[in-house]
Amino acid sequence: GAVVSQHPSRVICKSGTSVKIECRSLDFQATTMFWYRQFPKQSLMLMATSNEGSKATYEQGVEKDKFLINHASLTLSTLTVTSAHPEDSSFYICSARDDGSGANVLTFGAGSRLTVL
Amino acid sequence: AQSVAQPEDQVNVAEGNPLTVKCTYSVSGNPYLFWYVQYPNRGLQFLLKYITGDNLVKGSYGFEAEFNKSQTSFHLKKPSALVSDSALYFCAAVRGSSNTGKLIFGQGTTLQVKP
């Protein structure tokens, strides 16, 4: 079945540094990927829709200059948390929509735990 | 506004007993409905979906869900719970005519199955 790989699974960084998280669709092409943020014991908050070949679409309240998204190819989207601060610590999850399947079938990555010291 | 509600933060059930995790939705048009499971520090795993057809949908690991249009519900069920079913469960929906893939998630329900 469809697999989405997310890397790194855990990252610890110092305040003020930038961190990049990768989301790859391993066996399918994904024009559209989604980035979510999840706080402990809470639901997923959609941050942005990543579109291959065009700018990402950010949800209301999400700073696009803070959370840079690049969808470089049909199998790779990256989320860069710039000038990270402790309040950016969270669990980030990506999902990808298989271009060859139904429009609303998403496969999720395993998530990336970011801790900013 | 479109929304998905999971009224229970936690459901406790004894191993071997049937379980139900509730979900109601408010989505315009014909909804597509999904259940996902999340284990600690992991992403979401797909369990099952309703697109059209039979109201009773069978999915992974013995789970099933029933689409009830009149009650706008999509409750997740399993006849006999296992301790390994203990996890966080999310119900999600999207408008059927939508091509965005943007799912609306419920708040999540923690299922605790005790031996």
Contacts between the chains, C-beta under 8 A, distances in Angstrom:
chain1	res1	chain2	res2	distance
A	4	B	43	7.7
A	6	B	43	7.0
A	32	B	101	5.8
A	34	B	101	7.0
A	34	B	102	7.1
A	41	B	88	7.7
A	41	B	108	7.5
A	41	B	110	7.5
A	42	B	107	7.4
A	42	B	108	7.1
A	43	B	90	6.7
A	43	B	105	4.8
A	43	B	106	6.6
A	43	B	107	5.0
A	43	B	108	5.1
A	44	B	44	7.6
A	44	B	90	7.3
A	44	B	105	5.1
A	46	B	102	6.4
A	46	B	103	7.9
A	49	B	100	7.2
A	49	B	101	7.9
A	49	B	102	6.7
A	91	B	41	7.4
A	93	B	43	5.2
A	93	B	44	7.0
A	95	B	44	7.7
A	97	B	101	4.5
A	102	B	51	7.3
A	103	B	98	7.8
A	103	B	99	4.9
A	103	B	101	6.2
A	104	B	32	5.0
A	104	B	94	5.0
A	104	B	96	8.0
A	104	B	98	7.4
A	104	B	101	5.5
A	104	B	103	7.5
A	105	B	49	7.5
A	106	B	46	7.9
A	106	B	101	6.2
A	106	B	103	6.6
A	107	B	46	7.3
A	108	B	36	7.4
A	108	B	43	4.2
A	108	B	44	4.2
A	108	B	45	7.4
A	108	B	46	7.8
A	109	B	43	5.0
A	110	B	42	5.4
A	110	B	43	4.3
A	111	B	41	6.9
A	111	B	42	6.2
A	111	B	43	4.6
A	113	B	41	6.4
